[in-house]
Amino acid sequence: MAEHLARKSEASTDPRAIARAHAIYTPLMLSFYDVLVHGLSNRYAWKCPTPRLLSLYEANLTANHLEAGVGTGLFLDRAGAEFDRLVLLDINRNCLARAARRLARFAPTTCEANLLAPLAEHMAPFDSVGLTYVLHCLPGRMSEKLKAIDHLRPVMADGAVLFGATILGRGVTPNAAARTLLDLYNAKGVFNNREDDAEALAQGLNQRFATVEIERQGCVALFRAA
């Protein structure tokens, strides 16, 4: 059974904006999240099919992994990896509970935390960190969002890899479905990505890591940094 390690820390930005960004993830919504996001939105709106995201996990997961922003745990479930140590970190306890149940065979540890504040709990370093579909939800400009990575770096081992993906709001050519979703989600505060572009992401990652790879597919930027 997953052990609950940490409580949500104080927000480093507007707590109302942070709350809006993850309030949608109720148990009911999570029950059809995989169909809505991984089955439909990724392929038809964002034009980055879920198998492409899954391949990012297959290429970069290690046996000592931290997943920062867990969703429903789909990628970890399907990547075919084995874990000696798996920690699931998220601000939303519903996401943590659902992902922990799905990944129970790995005996994950759960950590409820806000990535825009320093992590309250000491954790031994990880060899890989996943950060998928998190940055586009965080409030603020990209330079402010990337503080989340500053809070993750102290728990990354030497040579560790950070990888993930984020939906861009600028510098892309969204189709009608993507434009509708971007308008809706930004209006509700679920997304905060109107000013997010690949250049700002690349600049921020290159300031923090020696090796950075970014690939854009549709409206999504897939990244790897080490």
N, C-alpha and C positions, 0 to 999 in steps of 0.2 A: 504493500500500500504506500502511496506517495506520502512523503513527509513534508509538512508545511514548514518552511524555514523562516520566511520573512514576511513582515507586514508592509503594507504600502507606505512608502516614505513621502515626505512633504514635497509637493510639486515645486519645480524650479521656474515654472511659468504659470499662466492663468489656470487655476485648478478647474474652472468651469469649462474651458476649452479642452482640457485633458479629459474631463468627465464625458463631454459630448462625443469625443472621438471613440470611446470604447463602450458607451452605454448601449449601443445597438446589439452588443453581443450577449443577448439573453439566452437561456437554455432553448427557448423555442426557435430563435433565429439560428442558433448553432445547429439545430437539427436538420436544417436544409441548406446550411452554408456551403457544403461541398458541392451540392448540385448547382447552386446559384453562382458561386465564384469559380470553382474549379471546373465545373461542367459547362457553364454558359459564358460568364463574363470574360474569363481568360481567353477563350477561343474567339468569341464573336465580337466582343467590345475591345478588349485590350490587345487582341491579336498576338498574344503570347500564350500558346496552349500549355496546359498544366504539365504535359510530359517534358516540355523544355525546362520548366522550373524543377521538375523532379530530377532531370539529368544533372542539374547544378548540385543537388544534394548527393547524388550518387558519386560525383567526382570529388567532393570535398569533405564529406563526413569523416570524422575519426571516431575511435572507440571512447574518447573522452570529450563529450560534446555538451555545449550549452545552447539551448534554443531560446532566443530572446524574442518573444512575440510568437505564441504557439499556435494560434488559430485553432484548428481541430486536431492537429497532430498528423495530418494526412501525409506530408512529405516524409517524416520520420517513420511512419508506418509502412510506407511503400518503397522506401529506398533500398531495402534489403540489407541494411547495415546491422551490425551487432555492437552493443555498447557495454563497456566495462563500467561506465559512469555516464548518466544522462540526467541533466538538470533542465527543467522547464521553467522559464521565467516569463511572467506576464503581469500586467496591471489588473487584468480582469479575472476574477476567481472562477467565473463560469467557463472561460477558455481553459484555464488550468485544470479544472475538474474533468472536463470532457477529454482533453488531450491525455491526461494521466490515466483515465480509464482505457482509452484506446491503446495506450502504450504500456499497459500494466505488465506485459511480459518482460519489459526491460527494468522494472522496479525503479521508475524515475523519482527524483526528488523535485518538489515544486517550490517555487519562490515567487511570492506576490510582491512586485516592486514596480516603481515608476522609473523608466529609463532616463527621464529628464532630470533625475536627482541622483546623487551618488548612491551606489548600492550599500545598503545598511549592513549586510552580512558579509563576513569574510568567507571567501570560497577559494579553494585551491585552484591553481590555473587550469584552464581548458586548452585542448589542442585544436578545437574548431568551435566557431560560434556562428549560428545561423540568425540572420536578421531579415526575414522575408515579409514583405507587405506591412512593414511597420513605419518606415520613414514618411510615407505619404499620408499617414494618419496623424502624425505628431504636429502640434501647432507650431507656428513660427516659420521663419525663412530657413533655407537649407543649412546655413551656418549655425543656426540655433538647434535644429534637429540633430545635427551631427554631434552635439554634446552627448547624445545617447552613446555614441561610440567611445567618447572619452571616458564614460562611466563603465564601459565594458572592457576597455584595454587593460586595466589593472588585473583582470581575471583571465587574461590571455597569456599562455606560456610563450617563451621565446620560440619563434618560428610558427606560431599558431596562425590559422587562417580564419578570416572573417568573410562570410559570403552571404548573399541574399539578393533581394530584388525589391524595387519600388516602382510605383506607377507615377509617371511624369505628367505634369500639367502644362508644361511649356516646352516649345521646341519639338512638338510632336504634331501629327496630323490625325486627330481622332475621327473615327467614322461617326455616323449619327447616333449609334447606340452608346459609344464611348462619351460623346458630348453630353448626352442625356444623363448618363450616370455621373459624370464629373460635375455637372450642374447640381444634380440632386444631392450627391454626397457632400459636396463643399457647402451647399446651403444648410445642410443639417449638421455640419461640423464633424461628420464621420471621416471625411478627407479634409486635408489642409494643404493641398498641393498645387494651387494655382500658379505659384511662382517657382515650383520645382523644375529644374532642367538638368540635363546630363552634365553640362559644363560645371555647374555648382557642385554637383555630386563628385565629379572627378577632382575638382580643385580641393575639396575638403578631404577626400580620401588620400590624395597625394601628399597633403600636408601631414598626414598621420602615419602613413605606411610607406615602406620602401618599394613594394611591388603592388601595382594596382591594375586590374583588368576590368573593363566595363564593356558590355555589349548591349546594344539597344535592339529590342525586338518589339515591334508595334509601339505601344505606349509605355512599355516596361523597360527599365534599365536593370540588367543583371550585373552584379558586381562580385569581385573577388579581390581581397586585399590581404597581404601578408608582410 
